[in-house]
Amino acid sequence: MAAPPGPEPQEVAVTDPSQARVLDRNYVTFPSFVSWSLLTVDQTLWRAKVTDFEARRADSTSESLSLAIDTALIAAAIDTGAIEGLYAPPDGFTVSVATRETGWEAKVALMGPDFQSHFEAQLRAYALAQHLASTATGVTEAWTRELHRELAKSQATYRVLTEVGWQEHALPLGEYKRFPNHVRMSDGSFHPYAPVDATPHEMSRLVQELQGAAFATGHPVHQASYAHFALVNIHPFADGNGRVARALASTFLSKTAGVPLVIFADQGRAYRASLELADRGHHQAFLDFIFDRCVDSLDFVAYRLGPSPQSEIARLSEILRGGGPLSPAEVDLQAGVLSQLLWAEVTQQVGRLTMPVGIQLNPQQLYDQVKSPDPRYRPFMVGSQQLGRLFAVTLSTPQVQLMVDLPVLAATDSSQRHICAILNSHTGALLEVRLDELVPQISSALRLKVSAWVGSVVADTLTEFGAMYRKAAKGQGDDDASA
């Protein structure tokens, strides 16, 4: 499990002019993109990931791709605010909301209206980055200011450390900073950013780098990491610079693969550590961090492309149905419902009868080999048993025994009119049953029909047994006379 984020650095306005001048002088400008592009990217791994992503994208539907990208956008939008400490979502919250797990709306509601307003603003900002990636315009100062205006729209103020303590100051949206915003680190030291009067020049230089020929042909990981580092290095806005930098970096992965760059809140400690190393000149550390996040983001979207397990189940069901409304297993399920109804009716009717002394009438449930005389039907399968479920009515005396099997059969084609049937194996007669008589529940008409049918079978069986008994008795009498 990733370590939780460490203490947040705090953006402050330095009110002591002499301290501000010292920090301003300590500002180190960002490098050129040409020098940044000399940093190492694992090209082999990158090509493998992009190739896999493109193959999955080619096999997916536009709906599947759109849903996968939306999932990544939601995750990025939620956690960019969490990284800054604007809110603290509970464990599993981001994944639950991004993937629309059951109950995600309730989880969002519990976070309160402040979260909702921050999240919506951040989601709009990432949508701006996605849109820019689809155009040939490229990054401009005006667009960057618009990105800040949209992203921080839900934030009215920011905290400023003054001579009299912390104060809430109005946050100018889409405007460069008016006061120094050097960051005080967790150890009490300050990190210098671009002086206020140098910020316009630095931003102009950054845009020139991002619009340059070298940048246009650069690797997307070089592009994303450079744009992020350079903007944070300048810190052009009073607050929200980290959020702007992450959305800006997302533009370049989106331009390459259509995928937003997702940095999760539980990666916050590693994220800030890599930035601090880059601030000290170890730029490779930050590029490596962004490389891993780009690869993760590609994987995050790629593995959500294509059919979902549920859609594959639906397609498999369609194959099993063979064009009919039910699969063979679903037909067997309905045959099982019919068999339960049949057994209840047989036992009830037989139980009401009082047989003459010496004659037994017994209902039985048997599993045995069953053959259907009608090609429209097959034996009703019970679990994995390759046997038909049947019912037998047995009449017996010492001289005569008669057994009538009543197997339940299932339709071979669920698109036919009748979905299952009961066979009187002695006569070959079928009681056929439609799906609408079983679903959504057993109809009254079917109950009456089965009751009458069972009654007729029992009566016919008794009639035939009587004829057999008379014949047997007559034969016995002839034997006695001849003796």
N, C-alpha and C positions, 0 to 999 in steps of 0.2 A: 504494500500500500504506500502511495506517495506521502511524503511528509506534508503536514499542513503548512500554509503560507506563514512566513515569518512576520515580524512587525513591519507595518507599512511605513515607508518614508513619507514625510509630511511636507507638502508644498507651503512655503511661507513667503511673505513679503518682508524683505529686510528693510527696516525703517531707519537703521543707523547708516547715514550716508557714507561714513568712512568704511564700515564693514562691507557695504554694497560695492564700493569702488574696488576693494581688495578682491572680492569674489568675482566681479566683472573682469578684472585683469587676469584672473585664473582660468577664465573660460578658454577651452581648447576647441577650435572649430572641427567639424566632421571631415573625414578624408574624402578624396575624390572617388567616384565609382570605379574608375580604372584601377586604382590601387586596391579597392575592396574586392574587385572581381578576381584578384590573384589568390584569394582565400580558397581553401580546398573544399570541393563538393564531391561526395561519393557518387560518381557518375554511374557506376555499375548498378548500385542499388536504386538510384533514381530512375534509370531507364527501365529497370524491371518493374518498379511500382507503376510508372506511367503506362507501360505497355499493358500491364494487367488491368489497370483502370480503363484504358481505352477499349480493351477487348470486352470488358463487362459493360461499358457504356454502349458499345455497338450492338450488344445483344439485348439491351434493355429497351423498354418503351419510354416515350417521352414523359408519361405520367409517373413511371417509376423513378426516372432521373429527377424530375421536379420534386417529388416527395423526398428523395434522399438528400438533395441539396437544401431543401427547406429545413430538414432535420438538423443539418450542420449549421445553418444560419441561426436557428433558434438557440442551439447550444452555444455558439460564439457570442450571440447577443446577451444571453443570460450571464455567462461567466466573465465577460469583459467588465461588467459592473461589479461582480463579486470580487475580482482581482483588486479593484480599487477600494473595497470595503464599503461600497454604497449600500450593500445588504449582505446577509449571510444565509444563503440557502442551505437547507439541511442536506445531509448525505443522500445521494441518489436523486436529488430534485431535478438537476439539469437533464439527466438521461431520461427520467420519467416524463418530463414535459416535452422534451425534444422528440421523443419517440411516441408520444401520445398514449402512454400506458393508461390503463383503466384508472380513473380517479384523478388524472392530472389536473383537471380544471379545479377540483377542490383544493389541491395542493397550492395552486397559483393564488386562489382566493385567500388562503391562510397567510400568504406572504404580505398581503395588504396593498392599499392603493399606491403607496410610494414605489414599491417594487414594480407594479404594473406600469406606471408612467416611465420609470427608468428603462424597463425592458422594451417598451414600445418605441421609445426614442432610439435606443441602441439597435433595435431590429431595423428601423428605417435607415440608420446610418450604414449598416452592412448591406442593405438593399442598394444604397447609393454606390457603394464600392462595387457591387455586382454589376450595376448599370455602367459605371465608368469602364469596367473591364471589357464590356461588349462594344465600346466605341473606340474610335481612333484618336480621340481628343487628347488623351493623356492627362496627367496631373497638372493642375494650375493652382496658383495661389487662391484664386476665387473659389475653386472647387474645394480646396482644403478648408477654407474658412466656412464654406457651406456645410462641409462635413462636421465641423465643430458645432456649428449652429444647430444642426439637426440632432446630433448625438447628445449634446448637453442641454437640450431644450427643457428637459424635466428638472434641471438643477438651477434654482434661483440664485443661490449664494455659494461661496466657498470660504474656507477658514483661512484667516490671516493672523500671523503672530505679530502683534504690535508691541509698543513700549508698555502698554497697559494690559497685555495679555492677549488671549485669543479672541478674535472678533469674526463675525459673519459679514462678508462684503458681497455686494451684488456681482454676479458673474457675467461679464460682457460676452455675449454669444457671437461667435464668428468674427471676433476682433482680436488683434494681437495684444499681448499683455501691456499694461500701463505701468506696472510696478515690477521690480525684480521678483522672481519666483524661484530662487535657489532652494534646493531641497535640503532639509535637515535630516540626516541619516539617523539610524537607531542608536549609533554611538555618540550622537550629539554634534558631529562634524557636519559641514555643509558641502553640498555638491553644486558647483557653479554651472549655470546655464547661460545662454546668450544674453548679453546686456539688453535692456529695453530698446535703446537707440540702435543696436546692431541687428535686432530681430528682423526687420523688413529686408535688410540686405542678405542676411543668412537664408531667409525663406526664398528670396529671389534666386540665390545661388543653388539652393536645393532643387527648385523647380527646373533650373537649367540642367542640372545633373540628370534629373528624372526624364527630361525631354531630349537628352543627348543621344547620339548615335550609339555610343558604347553601351548605354543602359538599355536601349531598345533591343539590342541583340544579346543581352546578358542572360544568364541562367535565372530562372524564376526564384530560386532560393537566394541567389545574390541580390536580386531586385528587392524581394520582400524584406530580407534582413537589413539591407542598406537603407531603404526608405524608412523603416521603423527606427533604426538606430539614429539616423540623421535627424529625424523630426524630434525624437526625445532629447537628443543632444542639444537642439535649439530650445526646446520647450517654449514654443511661440505663444501659447495661450495661458491665461491666468490659472486655469485648471482644466482637467480632461485630456491632457496631452497623451497619456498612456492609452486611453480609449481611442483617440484619433489615430495614434500610431498603429495600433492593432488592426483597425479597420482599413487604414491605408495599406498596410502590408498584405491584407487579405486580397486587395485588388489584383496583385500580381499572380497569386496562385489561381485566382478566378480567371484571369486572362489566359492562363495556360491550360487549365483543365475545367474551368467553370465551377470550381470548388472553393468555398470560403476557407480561410485559415482559422482553425479553432485552437485557442489556448485556454485550457481549463483552469479553474481557480485552484485546484489542488496541485497545479504545476507552478503556482505563484512563487514559491521559494526558489526553485531552480531557474525560473524566468528572471527574477531580480538578480540572482547571483551571476547569471551569464551577462546581464547588462552591466553590472558593476565591474566584471572582468573586462568587458569591452571598453568601459570608461577609462580603464587603466591601460588601454592599448592592446588588450588580448581579444581582438575582434573575432577570432576563430571560434571562441567559446559561444558567442552569441549566434554566429552563423550556424553552428552545430545544433544549438537549441531550436532555431527556426527550421532547420532542415528536418529534424525529427518531428516537429509539429506539422510541417507540410506533408510528410509521409503518412503520419497518423491521420491527417484530414483526408488524404486520398483514400486510405484504407477505410476510414469511417464511412465515406460515401460509397466507395466501390462495393463493399460487402452488403450494402442495402439496395443495390441495383438488382434488376431482374425480378422475377416473381417472388412473392412472399410465400412462406409455408402454407398460409391459409389459401392463397390462390392456387397453389399446386394441389392442395387437397381437393379443391373444387374441380380442377381439371382432371385429377385422378378419378373423382367420382363420375365425371362425365364419361371417361373412358370405360369405367366399370358398367355404367348404365347402358352403354351401347346405343345411345340415342333415346332411351326410355327415361321416365322420370325417376326411377330408382335403380340402385346397384343391386347385384345378386344378394349381397348381405342385407341390404335394406328390405328386399322382397322376403328374405328368410325371416327377418324381424317381424314383418306383418303376418307371415304364416304362423309364427310363434304365437302371436296374439290370437289368431283364429284357433290354434290348437288348444290354448288355454280355455277359450270359450267352449270349444267342443267337449273337452274333458269335464268341465263343470256341468255341462248339460247332460252328458251321458251318465255321470255318477248320480246326478240329482234324479233323473228319470228312473234309472234302474233302482235307486234306493227307495223309491216310492212303491215299487211293485212287491206284492206278496206272492211268491211262487208256490205251486203245489208241493206237497211233501215228496221228497226224493228228487226234485229238479233244482238245480243251482243255476243262477244267472249272475255272472261275475264280469264287471268291467275291468280291463287291464291296460296299463301303459307299457308298450314294448318298444325296443329299438331293434330293427331288423332290416334286412335287405328289402327295398321296395322298388317296384318297377311301375312306371306310369304308362297306362295304355294310350295316353293322349300325348302326342309330341309337343303340345303347347305347354305341358307341365313337366316338372322334374321333382324328385323327392325333396322334401323339406329337410335341409341340413341342420343338425344340432351341433353347434360348436365345430370342433375339428372331426367329429365322428362322420364317417362316410356311410351313414345309415339314415333311413327315414324314420320319422317319429310316427307311430300309428297307434290306434286304439282298437281293442278287440272286445267283442261281446261274445261270451262263451256260455252256451247252454249245454248241460251235461246230465246224464243219468248213467247207470252202469252199462246200458245198452247203446246209447246214442250220445254223440257230442257234435256240436256245431259251433264253429268260430267264424265270426264276421270281422274282417279287418277294416278299419276306417283311417287310412293314412291321410295326412295333410300334405298337399302338393303345392309347389311354388311355381309361378309362371317363368318360363324360359325367356320371355321377352316382356319387360315391364311396360312396354308401350301398348300391349294388347288390352282389351277391355277388362278382363278379369285378372286380378293379381295373384290369386291363390284359389285353391279348391279343396274339398273333402271328397275322397273317393270311397265308394262302397265297393270294396274289392270283390265281393261275392256276386254283385250284379253288374258292376262296371259303371254304375250311375255316378255322376259328379254333382256336387253342390258347389257352384262357382261363386266367387265373391269379388266385388269391385273394391278398388282402393278407397273410394269415398265412403264405403260402408265400415271401414276400419279406422280412417283418419279424418278428423283429429281424435275421434273416439268411436267406439263401437256403436253403431246406430241401433235404434230400437227395432227398425225393420230387420236388420241382420239377426238380432237376438231372437225375434219371433220366427224368422226363417229357419235358423239353426235348430230351435226348439221343435218346430214342426218336423223338420227333416230327421232329427234324431228319433222322434216319436215314431215316424213311419218306418225307419230302419229297424227299431226294436220290435215293432208290431210285425213287420215282414219276417223278421228272424224267428219270432215266436210261431208264426204261421208255418214256416218251412220246417221248424223243429217238430211241430205237431204232426206234420205229414210224415216226416222221417220216423217219428216214434210209432205212429200207427203201422207203418210199413214194417218196422222192426218187430212190433208186437205181433203182427199177423204172421210174419215169418216164423216167429217163435212158436205160435199156436199150431201152424202146419207141421212143424217138426215134432211137437208133442203128440199130434193125432197120428202121424205115421209111425211114431214109436209104439 
